[in-house]
Amino acid sequence: MQPNSEQSRWHHIWSRPFRKRAEWTEQATDLCLQHCLFEGIPERSVQHIVAHMHPRHYQHDECIFDMAQTGASAILLLSGEVRILADATELTRLHHGDIFGEVAMATSLPRTAQAIAVGECHLVFFLRADLDEWVERRPREASLFLINLATMLAERLMERNIDLMEAAGE
């Protein structure tokens, strides 16, 4: 027996609230809540943002993004390891809980490095389009995220300047 359209519509409406979340969402929410980008943002809002993130698996040596490519997302590393390279020089390795590519949330400038999976990686992408929607729907919370982003980028710039001044003084 095939359900009629009215039954099908009600099933769709009532099944959504009880739909089980993807298993990665709880882990991603916990990691985001621990990260400085989400500092001061209510857990319920972080859960909502995570529910709209986009999971993706990468195999060993698979390119996540290339240098000079236009960025459109920040990326949360759920499992595995990622190498960040600039002109074949490894700048750093990222691990569980790290967020990278976040500059793309602030600007559409080309990426300044390349990201390569080390082993199998499970990543979650937070798209700039999702941030734009968050700004429209919850401007106070989204602006706090943007302030956290600006603070993080400013701290990184200051650290780099100090490194350069120390290197020049040697």
Secondary structure, DSSP 8 states (H G I E B T S, - for coil): ----HHHHHHHHHHHTTT----HHHHHHHHHHHHSGGGTT--HHHHHHHHHT-EEEEE-TT-EEE-TT-B--EEEEEEEEEEEEEETTEEEEEE-TT-EE-GGGGT---B-SSEEEEEEEEEEEEEEHHHHHHHHHH-HHHHHHHHHHHHHHHHHHHHHHHHHHHHHHH-
